[in-house]
C-alpha cells in the first residue's frame, strides 16, 4: 500500500516500510517506466506505484506534464536540445534528461515560467 500527499511544499510518500519526505524543489523530473513511477532528484531515485495523472492532480504549477512518460520541474530545467521532429530533450543537473514534446513547450513551458528559484 502506498499513499502520497502534498503538505507544505513537500511530497510525503508513505510506503509499506518507510515514509519519505521530499521537498518539491529537490525533484528534477518524474518518469513513468512500465507499472512504476520514478521520482528523480539530485541524490536519489524513488520508485512509487502512482500514475503520472494522479501525481499531476496534487503537484503545483512548477511541474508540467511534458510527455506521455514524463513530468518535469520547470524551475530545475537547465536547457532544451532538439531530439527529433516532435520532441526536445530537457537537461538537468548531473546531466539527467527527460523528454519534452514541442507542443508542451508552446503551451506550458514559456520563457517567463523557466527560471531560478
Rosetta blueprint (number, residue, H / E / L):
1 X L
2 X L
3 X E
4 X E
5 X E
6 X E
7 X E
8 X L
9 X L
10 X E
11 X E
12 X E
13 X E
14 X E
15 X L
16 X L
17 X L
18 X L
19 X E
20 X E
21 X E
22 X E
23 X E
24 X H
25 X H
26 X H
27 X E
28 X E
29 X E
30 X E
31 X E
32 X E
33 X E
34 X L
35 X L
36 X E
37 X E
38 X E
39 X E
40 X E
41 X E
42 X L
43 X L
44 X L
45 X E
46 X E
47 X E
48 X E
49 X L
50 X L
51 X L
52 X H
53 X H
54 X H
55 X H
56 X H
57 X L
58 X L
59 X L
60 X L
61 X L
62 X L
63 X E
64 X E
65 X E
66 X E
67 X E
68 X L
69 X L
70 X E
71 X E
72 X E
73 X E
74 X H
75 X H
76 X H
77 X L
78 X L
79 X E
80 X E
81 X E
82 X E
83 X E
84 X E
85 X L
86 X L
87 X E
88 X E
89 X E
90 X E
91 X E
92 X L
93 X H
94 X H
95 X H
96 X L
97 X E
98 X E
99 X E
100 X E
101 X E
102 X H
103 X H
104 X H
105 X H
106 X H
107 X H
108 X L
109 X L
110 X L
111 X L
112 X L
113 X L
114 X L
115 X L
116 X L
117 X L
